[in-house]
Amino acid sequence: MLKKVTFRLLAGVIVGIFIGLTLSIGYSFYYGGEIYQPATPEFINYFSNELYAFLAAIALWSAMGCIFSLGNLIFSDTDWSILKMTLTHFIVTYLVFLPLAVLAGWITLDLGVLLEFTLIFFMIYLVIWFTSMLKAKKEIQTLNDHFEQNK
């Protein structure tokens, strides 16, 4: 289990940083034009210089990646129903991701902003969940077909 958790942490850091860098390039085009900004101007203003802001952003991106990577362990080695696993995963990832999104300056604690964030999070989660379920269904069908052919 320790090996699995370690692998998930490492994968989460790598994926989190990659997604964070990708988003930061989008932020840079949106906020700075031709100047790279590692995050929103509000986030950068918390720090004495952009290098410290960049390092903090990398730490946050890594933590975000780890949340989702480790969160996927909820779906393995359990006898829970798919509904219980999905609800648990959604609640855990949302509640841990939310403070990191606030720290990253992506959202504020304003009720309207929180509701919008929650809706966006839910919609993205739903798309990813639906895609994963279709993939799992296809894999199960492939295995069943393979077993049928080898009877």
Residue frames as a rotation matrix with the C-alpha (Angstrom) as fourth column:
MET 1
0.565 0.825 0.000 0.00
0.825 -0.565 0.000 0.00
0.000 0.000 -1.000 0.00
LEU 2
0.368 -0.513 -0.776 2.86
0.206 -0.769 0.606 2.39
-0.907 -0.383 -0.178 0.80
LYS 3
-0.691 -0.633 0.351 4.26
0.435 0.024 0.900 1.85
-0.578 0.774 0.259 -2.69
LYS 4
-0.137 0.749 0.648 0.86
0.963 -0.053 0.265 2.66
0.233 0.660 -0.714 -4.21
VAL 5
0.757 0.411 -0.508 0.51
0.570 -0.796 0.205 5.84
-0.320 -0.444 -0.837 -2.12
THR 6
-0.066 -0.879 -0.472 4.05
0.186 -0.476 0.860 6.95
-0.980 -0.031 0.194 -2.98
PHE 7
-0.709 -0.147 0.690 3.40
0.680 0.118 0.724 6.41
-0.188 0.982 0.016 -6.68
ARG 8
0.290 0.912 0.290 0.12
0.932 -0.338 0.132 8.32
0.219 0.232 -0.948 -6.45
LEU 9
0.586 -0.137 -0.799 1.83
0.377 -0.826 0.418 11.22
-0.717 -0.546 -0.432 -4.66
LEU 10
-0.503 -0.858 -0.102 4.56
0.227 -0.246 0.942 11.44
-0.834 0.451 0.319 -7.28
ALA 11
-0.542 0.390 0.744 2.05
0.831 0.115 0.545 11.19
0.127 0.913 -0.387 -10.13
GLY 12
0.537 0.808 -0.242 -0.12
0.841 -0.537 0.074 13.84
-0.071 -0.243 -0.967 -8.45
VAL 13
0.183 -0.571 -0.800 2.80
0.216 -0.771 0.599 16.24
-0.959 -0.283 -0.018 -8.14
ILE 14
-0.788 -0.553 0.272 3.77
0.344 -0.028 0.938 15.79
-0.511 0.833 0.213 -11.79
VAL 15
-0.312 0.755 0.576 0.24
0.894 0.028 0.447 16.07
0.321 0.655 -0.684 -13.17
GLY 16
0.554 0.540 -0.633 -0.63
0.761 -0.638 0.121 18.94
-0.338 -0.549 -0.765 -10.81
ILE 17
-0.159 -0.700 -0.696 2.40
0.145 -0.714 0.685 20.96
-0.976 0.008 0.216 -11.86
PHE 18
-0.841 -0.144 0.521 1.74
0.513 0.092 0.854 20.25
-0.171 0.985 -0.003 -15.55
ILE 19
0.079 0.953 0.292 -1.89
0.945 -0.165 0.281 21.37
0.316 0.254 -0.914 -15.32
GLY 20
0.521 0.070 -0.851 -0.91
0.576 -0.764 0.290 24.36
-0.630 -0.641 -0.438 -13.18
LEU 21
-0.544 -0.782 -0.303 1.73
0.221 -0.482 0.848 25.48
-0.809 0.394 0.436 -15.67
THR 22
-0.649 0.387 0.655 -0.74
0.736 0.100 0.670 25.09
0.194 0.917 -0.350 -18.50
LEU 23
0.461 0.874 -0.156 -3.31
0.880 -0.427 0.206 27.20
0.113 -0.233 -0.966 -16.66
SER 24
0.247 -0.427 -0.870 -0.69
0.433 -0.755 0.493 29.78
-0.867 -0.498 -0.002 -15.73
ILE 25
-0.831 -0.469 0.298 0.18
0.454 -0.264 0.851 30.24
-0.320 0.843 0.432 -19.39
GLY 26
-0.135 0.880 0.455 -3.51
0.844 -0.138 0.518 30.93
0.518 0.454 -0.725 -19.99
TYR 27
0.594 0.287 -0.752 -3.50
0.717 -0.613 0.333 33.38
-0.365 -0.737 -0.569 -17.07
SER 28
-0.349 -0.840 -0.415 -0.45
0.463 -0.540 0.703 35.07
-0.814 0.053 0.578 -18.54
PHE 29
-0.765 0.131 0.631 -2.14
0.594 -0.235 0.769 35.64
0.249 0.963 0.102 -21.88
TYR 30
0.236 0.971 0.048 -5.28
0.828 -0.226 0.514 36.85
0.510 -0.082 -0.857 -20.15
TYR 31
0.783 0.113 -0.612 -3.70
0.545 -0.601 0.585 39.11
-0.302 -0.791 -0.532 -17.51
GLY 32
0.243 -0.826 -0.508 -0.26
0.119 -0.495 0.861 40.00
-0.963 -0.269 -0.022 -18.79
GLY 33
0.819 0.067 -0.570 -0.26
-0.528 -0.303 -0.793 39.66
-0.226 0.951 -0.213 -22.53
GLU 34
0.599 -0.669 -0.440 3.36
-0.208 0.400 -0.893 38.87
0.773 0.626 0.101 -23.33
ILE 35
-0.369 -0.713 0.597 4.65
-0.786 -0.103 -0.609 38.60
0.496 -0.694 -0.522 -19.75
TYR 36
-0.232 0.243 -0.942 4.53
0.253 0.950 0.183 35.29
0.939 -0.196 -0.282 -17.90
GLN 37
-0.277 0.213 0.937 2.57
-0.900 -0.400 -0.175 35.43
0.337 -0.891 0.303 -14.64
PRO 38
-0.926 -0.193 -0.326 2.44
-0.111 0.960 -0.255 32.26
0.362 -0.200 -0.910 -12.55
ALA 39
-0.456 0.817 -0.353 -1.00
0.879 0.351 -0.322 33.11
-0.139 -0.457 -0.878 -11.18
THR 40
0.500 0.727 0.470 -3.61
0.739 -0.641 0.206 35.81
0.451 0.245 -0.858 -10.90
PRO 41
-0.173 -0.570 0.803 -2.39
0.034 -0.819 -0.573 39.30
0.984 -0.072 0.161 -9.98
GLU 42
0.600 0.463 0.652 -4.20
-0.624 -0.238 0.744 39.00
0.500 -0.854 0.146 -6.62
PHE 43
0.942 -0.288 -0.173 -2.15
0.335 0.841 0.425 35.90
0.023 -0.458 0.888 -5.78
ILE 44
0.155 -0.949 0.274 1.14
0.737 -0.074 -0.672 37.41
0.658 0.306 0.688 -6.93
ASN 45
0.145 -0.047 0.988 0.51
-0.286 -0.958 -0.004 40.48
0.947 -0.282 -0.153 -4.75
TYR 46
0.979 0.200 0.027 0.73
-0.094 0.333 0.938 38.29
0.179 -0.921 0.345 -1.63
PHE 47
0.568 -0.823 -0.023 4.46
0.792 0.538 0.288 37.85
-0.225 -0.182 0.957 -2.27
SER 48
0.352 -0.521 -0.777 7.46
0.025 -0.825 0.565 40.14
-0.936 -0.218 -0.277 -2.35
ASN 49
-0.427 -0.455 -0.781 8.40
-0.772 -0.266 0.577 39.03
-0.471 0.850 -0.237 -5.88
GLU 50
0.393 0.664 -0.636 7.20
-0.911 0.373 -0.174 36.84
0.122 0.648 0.752 -8.72
LEU 51
-0.417 -0.613 -0.670 9.72
-0.462 0.779 -0.425 34.07
0.782 0.132 -0.608 -8.00
TYR 52
-0.944 0.114 0.311 8.23
-0.255 0.346 -0.903 33.47
-0.210 -0.931 -0.298 -4.54
ALA 53
-0.002 0.993 -0.117 4.75
-0.829 -0.067 -0.555 33.58
-0.559 0.096 0.824 -6.06
PHE 54
0.162 -0.020 -0.987 5.83
-0.824 0.548 -0.146 31.03
0.543 0.836 0.072 -8.66
LEU 55
-0.805 -0.517 -0.291 7.27
-0.256 0.746 -0.615 28.70
0.535 -0.421 -0.733 -6.00
ALA 56
-0.687 0.639 0.347 4.08
-0.407 0.057 -0.912 28.99
-0.602 -0.767 0.221 -3.93
ALA 57
0.230 0.776 -0.588 2.00
-0.953 0.058 -0.297 28.32
-0.197 0.628 0.753 -7.03
ILE 58
-0.263 -0.407 -0.875 4.05
-0.583 0.789 -0.191 25.17
0.768 0.460 -0.445 -7.75
ALA 59
-0.986 -0.086 0.146 3.44
-0.169 0.502 -0.848 24.00
0.000 -0.861 -0.509 -4.17
LEU 60
-0.271 0.960 0.067 -0.30
-0.627 -0.123 -0.769 24.59
-0.730 -0.250 0.636 -4.54
TRP 61
0.220 0.317 -0.923 -0.42
-0.945 0.304 -0.121 22.87
0.243 0.898 0.367 -7.95
SER 62
-0.671 -0.538 -0.510 1.44
-0.374 0.839 -0.394 19.90
0.640 -0.074 -0.765 -6.46
ALA 63
-0.864 0.398 0.308 -1.00
-0.225 0.243 -0.944 19.69
-0.450 -0.885 -0.121 -3.55
MET 64
0.054 0.930 -0.363 -3.96
-0.864 -0.138 -0.483 19.90
-0.500 0.340 0.797 -5.92
GLY 65
-0.025 -0.146 -0.989 -2.56
-0.789 0.611 -0.070 17.10
0.614 0.778 -0.130 -8.05
CYS 66
-0.917 -0.378 -0.127 -1.97
-0.204 0.718 -0.665 14.97
0.343 -0.584 -0.736 -4.97
ILE 67
-0.493 0.814 0.308 -5.55
-0.621 -0.081 -0.779 15.47
-0.609 -0.575 0.545 -3.78
PHE 68
0.420 0.730 -0.539 -7.02
-0.895 0.236 -0.378 14.03
-0.149 0.641 0.753 -6.94
SER 69
-0.159 -0.560 -0.813 -4.39
-0.615 0.701 -0.362 11.35
0.772 0.443 -0.455 -7.35
LEU 70
-0.975 -0.192 0.107 -4.72
-0.194 0.524 -0.829 10.11
0.104 -0.830 -0.549 -3.78
GLY 71
-0.320 0.939 0.128 -8.48
-0.787 -0.188 -0.588 10.58
-0.528 -0.289 0.799 -3.92
ASN 72
0.102 0.337 -0.936 -8.65
-0.874 0.480 0.078 7.92
0.476 0.810 0.344 -6.61
LEU 73
-0.879 -0.432 -0.203 -7.61
-0.265 0.795 -0.546 5.37
0.397 -0.426 -0.813 -4.00
ILE 74
-0.443 0.812 0.380 -11.20
-0.687 -0.036 -0.726 5.62
-0.576 -0.583 0.574 -2.78
PHE 75
0.441 0.666 -0.602 -12.16
-0.897 0.295 -0.331 3.64
-0.043 0.685 0.727 -5.88
SER 76
-0.040 -0.520 -0.853 -9.74
-0.475 0.761 -0.441 0.77
0.879 0.388 -0.277 -5.24
ASP 77
-0.731 -0.351 -0.585 -9.66
0.194 0.715 -0.672 -2.11
0.654 -0.605 -0.454 -2.80
THR 78
-0.796 0.530 0.293 -13.11
-0.532 -0.382 -0.756 -1.54
-0.289 -0.757 0.585 -1.38
ASP 79
-0.772 0.619 0.146 -16.45
0.635 0.745 0.205 -3.26
0.018 0.251 -0.968 -1.22
TRP 80
-0.476 0.589 -0.653 -18.35
-0.020 -0.750 -0.661 0.03
-0.879 -0.301 0.368 -1.28
SER 81
0.406 0.671 0.621 -21.02
0.750 0.143 -0.646 0.67
-0.522 0.728 -0.445 -3.88
ILE 82
-0.369 -0.527 0.765 -20.11
0.884 -0.453 0.114 2.89
0.286 0.719 0.633 -6.82
LEU 83
0.479 0.625 0.616 -22.53
0.339 -0.779 0.527 5.50
0.809 -0.043 -0.586 -5.44
LYS 84
0.931 -0.148 -0.334 -20.84
0.306 -0.182 0.934 5.55
-0.199 -0.972 -0.124 -2.02
MET 85
0.000 -0.995 0.103 -17.37
0.892 0.046 0.451 5.70
-0.453 0.092 0.887 -3.58
THR 86
-0.213 -0.036 0.976 -18.38
0.774 -0.617 0.146 8.51
0.597 0.786 0.159 -5.94
LEU 87
0.745 0.560 0.362 -20.07
0.212 -0.714 0.667 10.61
0.632 -0.420 -0.651 -3.25
THR 88
0.743 -0.546 -0.387 -17.16
0.474 0.020 0.880 10.12
-0.473 -0.837 0.274 -0.85
HIS 89
-0.218 -0.864 0.453 -14.64
0.954 -0.090 0.286 11.00
-0.206 0.495 0.844 -3.55
PHE 90
0.087 0.328 0.941 -16.60
0.595 -0.774 0.215 14.07
0.799 0.541 -0.263 -4.61
ILE 91
0.935 0.350 0.048 -16.99
0.161 -0.542 0.825 15.38
0.315 -0.764 -0.564 -1.05
VAL 92
0.516 -0.812 -0.274 -13.37
0.608 0.122 0.784 14.72
-0.603 -0.571 0.556 -0.07
THR 93
-0.321 -0.699 0.639 -11.87
0.947 -0.240 0.213 16.24
0.005 0.674 0.739 -3.21
TYR 94
0.293 0.503 0.813 -14.20
0.479 -0.813 0.331 19.24
0.827 0.293 -0.479 -3.11
LEU 95
0.977 0.182 -0.107 -13.59
0.176 -0.420 0.890 20.00
0.117 -0.889 -0.442 0.58
VAL 96
0.308 -0.935 -0.175 -9.81
0.624 0.060 0.780 19.69
-0.718 -0.350 0.601 0.27
PHE 97
-0.288 -0.405 0.868 -9.57
0.947 -0.253 0.197 21.42
0.140 0.879 0.456 -3.13
LEU 98
0.630 0.683 0.370 -11.74
0.624 -0.728 0.282 24.39
0.462 0.054 -0.885 -2.12
PRO 99
0.810 -0.349 -0.472 -9.25
0.185 -0.612 0.769 25.92
-0.557 -0.710 -0.431 0.39
LEU 100
-0.227 -0.935 0.272 -6.41
0.634 0.070 0.770 25.45
-0.739 0.347 0.577 -2.08
ALA 101
-0.059 0.301 0.952 -8.42
0.928 -0.335 0.163 27.25
0.368 0.893 -0.259 -4.78
VAL 102
0.930 0.364 -0.049 -8.98
0.347 -0.829 0.438 30.10
0.119 -0.425 -0.898 -2.32
LEU 103
0.428 -0.852 -0.302 -5.26
0.260 -0.204 0.944 30.20
-0.866 -0.482 0.134 -1.44
ALA 104
-0.364 -0.573 0.735 -4.39
0.845 0.128 0.519 30.20
-0.391 0.810 0.437 -5.15
GLY 105
-0.644 0.157 -0.749 -6.55
-0.142 -0.986 -0.085 33.28
-0.752 0.051 0.657 -5.63
TRP 106
-0.929 0.327 0.174 -8.87
0.286 0.331 0.899 31.50
0.237 0.885 -0.401 -8.06
ILE 107
0.076 0.994 0.080 -11.94
0.487 -0.107 0.867 32.23
0.870 -0.027 -0.493 -5.96
THR 108
-0.711 -0.161 0.685 -12.99
-0.466 -0.621 -0.630 34.31
0.527 -0.767 0.366 -2.98
LEU 109
-0.894 0.368 -0.257 -15.21
0.445 0.653 -0.613 33.36
-0.058 -0.662 -0.747 -0.06
ASP 110
-0.648 0.719 -0.252 -18.08
-0.721 -0.686 -0.102 35.40
-0.246 0.115 0.962 -1.47
LEU 111
-0.178 0.660 0.730 -21.28
-0.166 0.711 -0.683 33.29
-0.970 -0.243 -0.017 -1.53
GLY 112
0.756 0.499 -0.423 -21.97
-0.454 -0.066 -0.889 33.93
-0.472 0.864 0.177 -5.22
VAL 113
0.067 -0.841 -0.537 -18.42
-0.962 0.088 -0.258 33.04
0.264 0.534 -0.803 -6.19
LEU 114
-0.679 -0.298 0.671 -18.54
-0.566 0.794 -0.221 29.89
-0.467 -0.530 -0.708 -4.05
LEU 115
0.269 0.855 0.444 -21.79
-0.165 0.494 -0.853 28.81
-0.949 0.156 0.274 -5.68
GLU 116
0.736 -0.061 -0.674 -20.36
-0.675 -0.133 -0.725 29.40
-0.045 0.989 -0.139 -9.14
PHE 117
-0.352 -0.935 -0.051 -17.17
-0.927 0.355 -0.124 27.50
0.134 0.004 -0.991 -8.23
THR 118
-0.448 0.250 0.858 -19.24
-0.375 0.819 -0.434 24.63
-0.812 -0.516 -0.273 -6.81
LEU 119
0.664 0.748 -0.017 -21.32
-0.281 0.228 -0.932 24.43
-0.693 0.624 0.361 -9.97
ILE 120
0.468 -0.580 -0.667 -18.25
-0.841 -0.060 -0.538 24.45
0.272 0.812 -0.516 -12.21
PHE 121
-0.578 -0.688 0.439 -16.52
-0.799 0.586 -0.134 21.85
-0.165 -0.428 -0.889 -10.00
PHE 122
-0.071 0.665 0.743 -19.62
-0.255 0.708 -0.658 19.66
-0.964 -0.236 0.119 -10.12
MET 123
0.817 0.419 -0.397 -19.97
-0.454 0.041 -0.890 19.95
-0.357 0.907 0.224 -13.90
ILE 124
0.053 -0.882 -0.468 -16.31
-0.923 0.135 -0.360 19.09
0.381 0.451 -0.807 -14.51
TYR 125
-0.615 -0.240 0.751 -16.57
-0.630 0.722 -0.285 16.25
-0.474 -0.649 -0.595 -12.01
LEU 126
0.333 0.862 0.382 -19.68
-0.311 0.483 -0.818 14.94
-0.890 0.153 0.429 -13.76
VAL 127
0.715 -0.129 -0.688 -18.00
-0.692 0.015 -0.722 14.96
0.103 0.992 -0.079 -17.18
ILE 128
-0.372 -0.924 -0.087 -14.92
-0.869 0.380 -0.318 13.16
0.327 -0.042 -0.944 -15.86
TRP 129
-0.466 0.263 0.845 -17.05
-0.508 0.703 -0.499 10.66
-0.724 -0.661 -0.194 -13.91
PHE 130
0.630 0.776 -0.020 -19.29
-0.421 0.319 -0.849 9.93
-0.653 0.543 0.528 -16.91
THR 131
0.435 -0.572 -0.695 -16.25
-0.809 0.090 -0.581 9.46
0.395 0.815 -0.424 -19.17
SER 132
-0.616 -0.696 0.369 -14.64
-0.787 0.529 -0.317 7.14
0.025 -0.486 -0.874 -16.62
MET 133
-0.098 0.671 0.735 -17.82
-0.417 0.643 -0.642 5.09
-0.903 -0.370 0.217 -16.32
LEU 134
0.810 0.364 -0.460 -18.05
-0.548 0.192 -0.814 4.71
-0.208 0.911 0.355 -20.10
LYS 135
-0.021 -0.916 -0.401 -14.41
-0.867 0.217 -0.449 3.61
0.498 0.338 -0.799 -20.20
ALA 136
-0.644 -0.187 0.742 -14.97
-0.649 0.646 -0.402 1.11
-0.404 -0.740 -0.537 -17.39
LYS 137
0.382 0.870 0.310 -18.07
-0.441 0.467 -0.767 -0.25
-0.812 0.157 0.562 -19.11
LYS 138
0.671 -0.204 -0.713 -16.10
-0.700 0.142 -0.700 -0.72
0.244 0.969 -0.047 -22.33
GLU 139
-0.441 -0.896 0.043 -13.29
-0.837 0.394 -0.379 -2.51
0.323 -0.203 -0.924 -20.48
ILE 140
-0.370 0.401 0.838 -15.78
-0.523 0.656 -0.544 -4.81
-0.768 -0.640 -0.033 -18.77
GLN 141
0.722 0.667 -0.184 -17.42
-0.491 0.306 -0.816 -5.58
-0.488 0.679 0.548 -22.11
THR 142
0.269 -0.728 -0.631 -14.01
-0.829 0.159 -0.537 -6.36
0.491 0.667 -0.560 -23.64
LEU 143
-0.691 -0.519 0.503 -13.20
-0.717 0.582 -0.385 -8.72
-0.093 -0.627 -0.774 -20.76
ASN 144
0.039 0.803 0.594 -16.59
-0.435 0.549 -0.714 -10.42
-0.899 -0.231 0.371 -21.02
ASP 145
0.769 0.195 -0.609 -16.13
-0.638 0.162 -0.753 -10.86
-0.048 0.967 0.249 -24.77
HIS 146
-0.198 -0.940 -0.277 -12.69
-0.863 0.301 -0.405 -12.33
0.464 0.158 -0.871 -24.16
PHE 147
-0.621 0.021 0.783 -14.07
-0.571 0.672 -0.471 -14.80
-0.536 -0.740 -0.406 -21.60
GLU 148
0.468 0.877 0.106 -16.87
-0.485 0.356 -0.799 -15.80
-0.739 0.322 0.592 -23.94
GLN 149
0.571 -0.319 -0.756 -14.40
-0.759 0.146 -0.635 -16.52
0.313 0.936 -0.158 -26.75
ASN 150
-0.451 -0.885 -0.118 -12.19
-0.713 0.437 -0.548 -18.65
0.536 -0.163 -0.828 -24.48
LYS 151
0.205 0.598 0.774 -14.88
-0.904 0.420 -0.085 -20.95
-0.376 -0.682 0.627 -23.08
